[in-house]
Amino acid sequence: QLAVKYYEDSLERQKKVHGSRPNPEMASTLNNFANTCIDLGDCSKAIDLLHAALWHYRECYGESHPSIAGSLANLGKAFSGLGDFTKAAEQFTLALPIYERFYLDRNHPNIAAI
């Protein structure tokens, strides 16, 4: 639970610096915080964090960046953790072509994980 406090503190500091402007560092923190929430079993909170991360990434990078694919894959894990396998599959389906365009090696771990 200490990690949750550290992530919350980090997000507060980043909000003070960046305000509401899209920022890839904020997106990364949100994404990593969401992974911690998934590990702790709080998949609902993770989903909210990942939607926020995706907004930042999309505003910064467009639709086809590997960080977006990573957050989509994490959304898939979060929905799976809630037992919503249909939504999980949708997220994995969105992530896979982004990874395939970015990683030429079809055996890349990010592709294999999906």
HUURKA-V596771 format. One record per residue. RES is the residue in one letter. NEAR is the number of other ideal C-beta (glycine too) atoms within 10 Angstrom. Layout:
res near
RES NEAR
RES NEAR
This chain:
res near
Q 6
L 6
A 13
V 14
K 9
Y 11
Y 18
E 11
D 10
S 16
L 16
E 9
R 11
Q 16
K 12
K 8
V 10
H 13
G 8
S 7
R 10
P 14
N 18
P 15
E 13
M 23
A 26
S 17
T 20
L 26
N 22
N 16
F 23
A 27
N 18
T 17
C 24
I 21
D 12
L 13
G 10
D 17
C 20
S 12
K 17
A 27
I 22
D 14
L 27
L 30
H 13
A 19
A 26
L 19
W 15
H 23
Y 27
R 17
E 13
C 17
Y 15
G 9
E 9
S 12
H 17
P 17
S 20
I 22
A 26
G 22
S 29
L 22
A 22
N 24
L 28
G 25
K 19
A 26
F 22
S 17
G 18
L 13
G 9
D 16
F 11
T 7
K 16
A 19
A 13
E 15
Q 24
F 19
T 12
L 16
A 24
L 17
P 11
I 20
Y 22
E 15
R 11
F 15
Y 15
L 7
D 8
R 9
N 7
H 14
P 9
N 17
I 16
A 10
A 13
I 15
